[in-house]
Amino acid sequence: MRRFWILQGLRLAGLGLALAGAMAIAGTLNLNQAQGAVLLIGGAVAFFFLPVLMAKHWKAKG
């Protein structure tokens, strides 16, 4: 159950980063568009790929 909540926390953090990046690109946050793009891409990677990679790592480990 602990691992499930860790994966959900990663997804939530990725969603938050992607949202902050989109807001920065739109001009709502006080960041430039390049920083917003980095946040958006990093958030998308964290949302879609990190939980999958961690689950595979945990399965392979034991």
PyMOL commands that set and color helices and strands:
alter all, ss='L'
color gray80, all
select helices_A, chain A and resi 2-26+33-48+50-61
alter helices_A, ss='H'
color red, helices_A
deselect
rebuild
show_as cartoon
